[in-house]
Amino acid sequence: MTKQRKLILITNDDGIDAPSLMALKTALDTIADTLIFAPDHNWSASGHPKTMHKPLRADPITLPDGSSGFVSTAPPPDCVALAMLGVAERKPDMVVSGINHGANLGYDVFYSGTVAAAVEGTIEGLPAIAFSRERNDDDDPESAAARGYSDRATRPEEIDYGPIAAFCARLTQKVLEHGLPANTLLNVNFPNVPWTDIKGVVLTRLGLRVYRDELVARKDPRGRPYYWIGGLPPRGIAEHGTDIWALENRLISITPINLDMTSHRMIDELKRWKLEEMPL
């Protein structure tokens, strides 16, 4: 009796038309069955929304390779939830999110829709990976120039996703073989350099992002104020061993992330405060 192949659910936060999506599917098709269940528009920096106040749509579509998938009004985490709850005929065995156009480093993991989709898979008890590729407008022009990047931002359609997707498939195969611990996902980032210039792979911890947001205040035609959150792109502190350091050194960063955000050391400190003895 032929053993059924594993089913990998593929989603992203760049939307169904992202150039990287089909490249990733083509690569993952070599190791498992795949199902694309992607948002109908870009959800970058959407974090981890849970849609409870309005209906969601998930329409069957035929993909460029002739296979079937779904396009949804849902944000990335809810795309995963819808597939798991029965919109898809078969429940997936793993979630792969990406390949995002733009790195997700350090504190970015709290904002990223790409990572949020992988987190949702982890919450559902599935192994999950988030894949992202740095772009040269992830950082300020001075830093980009120092690293040898062009002044012109790289558009996603100009990137050769083939070698990147092939690596994603090899790593995904490793996860299918070995599994991941409960509550743990992998966050993977590729540097913005030609594939032949990548120097290797390194296991990392999350680095420190430095955000440089600014308030942009304007008024509408009726004189009412409205606001944009603007400012320069975030910087990162390239401390050795971090995901930010890895990309600075043209290395692929693989960071294991655990969903247990409890500060276990702080529990002992709080015990010294005798909080449990406080009067009610």
C-alpha positions in Angstrom: 0.0 0.0 0.0 1.4 3.4 -1.0 2.0 5.7 1.9 0.3 9.1 1.5 2.6 12.0 1.1 2.5 14.8 3.8 0.4 17.9 3.0 2.1 21.2 3.4 -0.1 24.3 3.7 1.6 27.3 2.0 0.5 30.9 2.8 2.1 34.3 3.0 1.4 37.9 3.9 2.3 39.4 0.5 -0.8 38.0 -1.0 -1.8 35.5 -3.7 0.0 37.4 -6.5 3.4 37.5 -4.8 6.1 36.2 -7.2 7.7 34.1 -4.6 4.6 32.0 -3.9 4.6 29.7 -6.9 8.3 29.4 -6.7 8.0 28.1 -3.2 5.2 25.7 -4.2 7.1 24.3 -7.1 10.1 23.5 -4.8 7.9 22.0 -2.0 6.0 19.9 -4.6 9.2 17.8 -4.9 9.0 16.7 -1.2 5.2 16.6 -0.4 1.7 17.5 -1.5 1.0 21.2 -1.2 -2.0 23.5 -0.8 -1.8 27.2 -1.3 -4.2 29.1 0.9 -3.3 32.8 0.6 -4.7 36.2 1.3 -6.3 38.2 -1.5 -4.1 41.3 -0.7 -1.0 42.3 1.1 -1.1 42.0 4.9 2.5 43.1 5.7 3.1 44.2 9.3 -0.4 43.0 10.2 0.7 41.0 13.3 -1.5 38.2 14.4 -5.2 39.3 14.0 -8.0 36.9 14.8 -11.1 37.7 12.8 -14.2 37.4 15.0 -16.3 40.4 14.0 -17.0 39.8 10.3 -17.4 36.9 7.9 -14.4 35.6 5.9 -14.4 34.3 2.3 -12.2 31.6 0.9 -12.7 31.0 -2.8 -11.3 28.1 -4.8 -8.9 29.1 -7.5 -6.8 27.4 -10.2 -3.1 28.3 -9.8 -0.7 28.9 -12.8 0.5 25.3 -12.6 -3.0 24.0 -12.9 -3.4 22.9 -9.3 -6.2 24.0 -7.0 -5.8 26.4 -4.1 -7.7 29.0 -2.1 -7.6 32.8 -2.0 -9.1 34.4 1.0 -10.2 37.7 2.5 -8.6 36.4 5.7 -5.3 37.6 7.2 -2.5 35.1 7.1 -3.1 33.4 10.5 -6.8 33.0 9.7 -5.9 31.4 6.3 -4.2 28.7 8.4 -7.1 28.5 10.8 -9.7 28.2 7.9 -7.7 25.4 6.3 -7.4 23.5 9.7 -11.1 24.0 10.5 -12.3 22.3 7.4 -12.4 24.6 4.4 -9.7 22.4 2.9 -10.8 18.9 2.3 -7.6 17.5 3.9 -5.9 18.9 7.0 -2.3 19.9 6.5 0.6 18.2 8.2 2.8 21.3 8.2 2.7 25.1 7.6 5.2 27.0 5.5 4.8 30.8 5.3 6.6 33.0 2.8 8.8 33.7 1.0 8.3 37.3 2.4 9.7 40.2 0.4 11.5 41.8 3.3 13.4 40.5 6.3 11.7 39.6 9.6 14.4 40.1 12.2 14.4 40.7 16.0 11.2 42.4 17.2 9.8 42.2 13.6 8.4 38.8 14.6 5.8 40.5 16.7 4.6 42.6 13.7 5.1 40.2 10.8 2.1 38.6 9.1 4.5 36.0 7.7 5.6 34.9 11.1 2.1 35.1 12.4 0.9 32.5 9.9 3.7 30.1 11.1 2.7 30.9 14.8 -0.9 29.9 14.0 0.4 26.6 12.6 2.4 26.1 15.8 -0.7 26.9 17.9 -2.6 24.3 15.9 0.1 21.7 16.8 1.8 21.6 13.4 5.5 22.1 12.6 5.9 25.5 10.9 8.5 27.6 9.2 8.5 31.3 8.2 10.7 32.3 5.3 11.7 35.9 4.5 14.2 37.5 2.2 15.9 40.8 3.0 15.4 43.7 0.6 17.8 46.6 0.2 15.2 49.1 1.5 15.0 47.2 4.7 17.7 49.5 6.0 18.7 53.1 5.5 20.6 54.1 2.3 23.9 54.7 4.0 24.0 51.2 5.5 22.8 49.6 2.2 25.5 51.4 0.3 28.1 50.2 2.8 27.0 46.7 2.2 27.3 47.0 -1.6 23.6 47.2 -2.4 22.2 49.3 -5.2 20.5 52.5 -4.5 17.4 51.2 -6.2 15.2 49.0 -4.2 14.9 45.4 -5.5 11.4 44.6 -6.7 10.1 41.1 -5.8 9.6 40.3 -9.5 13.3 40.9 -10.2 14.5 38.3 -7.6 15.4 34.8 -8.7 13.5 32.8 -6.1 14.5 29.4 -7.6 17.6 28.7 -5.4 16.0 30.3 -2.4 12.9 28.1 -2.8 15.1 25.0 -3.3 16.8 25.7 0.0 13.4 26.2 1.7 12.4 22.7 0.4 15.6 21.1 1.8 15.0 22.7 5.2 11.3 21.8 5.2 12.3 18.2 4.4 14.5 18.2 7.5 11.6 19.4 9.6 9.3 16.7 8.2 11.9 14.1 9.0 12.8 15.3 12.5 9.8 17.3 13.6 9.9 20.3 15.9 9.3 20.5 19.7 5.9 21.7 20.9 5.3 25.4 20.7 8.4 25.9 18.5 8.7 27.3 15.0 11.6 28.3 12.7 12.1 31.8 11.5 14.4 31.8 8.5 15.9 34.9 6.8 17.9 35.2 3.6 20.3 38.1 2.9 19.7 40.4 -0.1 22.6 39.2 -2.2 22.8 37.0 -5.3 22.6 33.3 -4.3 26.2 32.7 -5.3 27.3 35.3 -2.8 25.7 33.7 0.2 28.4 32.4 2.5 26.5 29.8 4.5 23.9 29.0 7.0 24.0 29.8 10.7 21.7 29.2 13.7 20.9 32.4 15.5 19.0 34.2 18.2 16.7 37.2 17.7 18.6 40.4 17.4 17.7 43.9 18.6 15.8 46.0 16.1 15.9 49.8 16.5 12.8 51.4 15.2 12.8 55.0 14.0 9.1 55.8 13.6 7.9 59.4 13.3 4.4 60.8 13.5 3.2 62.4 10.3 0.2 64.6 11.1 -2.1 66.0 8.4 -5.6 67.3 8.0 -8.4 66.2 5.7 -10.4 68.7 3.6 -12.8 69.2 6.5 -9.9 70.2 8.8 -10.0 67.0 10.9 -6.5 65.6 11.8 -5.3 62.3 10.6 -2.0 60.5 11.1 0.6 58.3 9.4 3.3 56.4 11.2 6.3 57.2 9.1 10.0 57.5 9.6 13.1 55.8 8.4 13.4 52.0 8.1 14.5 50.2 11.3 18.1 49.5 12.0 19.5 46.5 13.7 22.3 46.0 16.2 24.5 43.4 14.5 25.6 41.6 17.7 27.5 38.3 16.9 25.1 35.3 16.8 22.0 37.3 16.1 19.8 37.1 13.0 20.7 40.7 12.2 24.4 39.9 12.4 23.9 36.9 10.1 22.4 38.9 7.3 25.0 41.6 7.6 27.5 38.8 7.0 25.7 37.3 4.0 24.6 34.3 6.0 21.2 32.5 6.0 19.7 32.9 9.5 17.7 30.1 11.1 16.2 31.1 14.5 14.1 28.7 16.6 11.3 30.6 18.3 9.3 29.3 21.2 5.8 30.6 22.0 6.3 30.5 25.7 7.1 34.1 26.5 7.2 33.6 30.2 10.2 35.2 31.9 11.1 32.3 34.1 13.9 34.1 35.8 11.6 37.0 36.7 9.3 34.6 38.6 12.0 34.1 41.2 12.6 37.9 41.4 8.8 38.5 41.9 8.7 35.9 44.7 11.2 38.2 46.6 8.7 41.0 46.2 6.2 38.7 48.2 3.5 39.5 45.8 1.6 36.4 46.8 1.3 37.8 50.3 -0.3 41.0 49.2 -3.7 41.7 50.8 -6.7 41.3 48.7 
